[in-house]
Structures are given as C-alpha cells and as structure tokens.
Amino acid sequence: MTSKETKRKPDSGKQNEACGGYSLILHNDDVHNFDYVIEALVDICDHDYEQAIQCTLITHHKGSCDIRKGKFETLKQMKDALQQRELNSTIDILT
C-alpha cells in the first residue's frame, strides 16, 4: 500500500446530517497484507467482500480511503476495533 492521500468531494449537507456527519478513514501502513485488511473491513465495518476489496485497493493506491460514514459514536467503535488489529484509521468531520 502507498502513502498518498485520497481527495474526495464531501456529500451534500443533507446527506451529511442523515449519516451523522463523520467519516472513518483507513490509512495505508505498508505492513498488513490485502487479505488481512479485507477481513477486518468485512468483520468490523460490515462491508461485503467486494466493497472491502475496493476500499483496500483505494487505500493501497491513494494512501487512504473513506470506509464508512456515520455518527461519531458508531465510527469510534469501528476505529477502536481497527486499531486493535493494528490498522491505522481516523475520524474526520464531513464539511
């Protein structure tokens, strides 16, 4: 995986309010293999297999990927679970 950052356009304000206004971002670490990250996204973030593959590839090529939008409390639990698996993630406020 690489260390470049993903540039994504934020959703409209109404969509931000509906999803909770926060985004969970997975960051590349050059340590874990694809299967490990895919499994974590399926287990923790409730991604289907194809979605997990896409997020893993984006993270690898762009350096980070928005893996989930929602309320802070929900994303914090996912972030903590990802960190328990030694995966780097942050929570950003959608603007």
C-alpha positions in Angstrom: 0.0 0.0 0.0 1.2 3.6 -0.6 1.3 6.8 1.4 -0.6 9.3 -0.8 -3.8 10.9 0.4 -7.3 10.4 -1.2 -9.1 13.6 -2.3 -12.8 13.1 -2.1 -15.6 15.5 -2.6 -17.9 15.7 0.5 -21.6 14.8 0.2 -24.3 17.5 0.4 -25.2 18.8 3.8 -28.5 16.8 3.9 -26.6 13.6 3.3 -24.1 14.5 6.0 -26.8 15.1 8.5 -28.5 11.9 7.6 -25.4 9.8 8.0 -24.1 11.6 11.2 -21.6 14.0 9.7 -18.4 11.9 10.2 -16.2 9.8 8.1 -14.0 6.9 9.1 -10.8 6.9 7.1 -8.5 3.9 6.6 -4.8 4.9 6.1 -2.1 2.8 4.4 0.6 1.3 6.6 2.8 -0.8 4.2 2.6 -3.6 6.9 -0.6 -5.6 6.5 -1.4 -7.7 3.5 -4.6 -7.3 1.5 -6.4 -10.4 2.9 -5.8 -9.2 6.5 -7.3 -5.7 5.7 -10.2 -7.1 3.7 -11.1 -9.5 6.5 -11.0 -6.6 9.0 -13.3 -4.4 6.9 -15.8 -7.3 6.5 -15.7 -8.1 10.2 -15.6 -4.7 11.7 -17.2 -2.3 9.2 -19.8 -4.8 7.8 -18.5 -4.4 4.3 -19.4 -7.1 1.7 -16.3 -8.8 0.2 -16.3 -6.7 -3.0 -16.6 -3.4 -1.1 -13.8 -4.4 1.2 -11.6 -5.2 -1.8 -12.3 -1.9 -3.4 -11.5 0.0 -0.2 -8.3 -1.9 0.3 -7.2 -1.2 -3.3 -8.0 2.5 -3.0 -6.1 2.7 0.3 -3.1 0.9 -1.3 -3.0 3.2 -4.4 -4.1 6.5 -2.8 -2.9 6.2 0.7 -6.3 6.4 2.4 -9.9 5.7 1.8 -13.2 6.8 3.3 -14.5 3.4 4.5 -17.7 4.4 6.4 -19.8 7.5 7.1 -22.0 7.8 10.2 -22.4 9.0 13.7 -19.2 9.6 15.7 -20.1 7.0 18.4 -20.5 4.3 15.9 -17.4 5.1 14.0 -15.4 5.4 17.2 -16.2 1.8 18.0 -15.1 0.7 14.5 -11.9 2.8 14.7 -11.0 1.2 18.1 -11.6 -2.3 16.6 -9.4 -1.5 13.6 -6.7 -0.2 15.9 -6.9 -3.4 17.9 -5.9 -5.1 14.6 -3.1 -2.5 14.2 -4.8 -0.8 11.3 -4.4 3.0 11.0 -7.6 5.0 10.9 -9.0 8.4 11.7 -12.4 10.0 12.0 -13.0 13.2 10.1 -15.8 15.7 10.2 -17.6 16.0 6.9 -17.9 19.5 5.6 
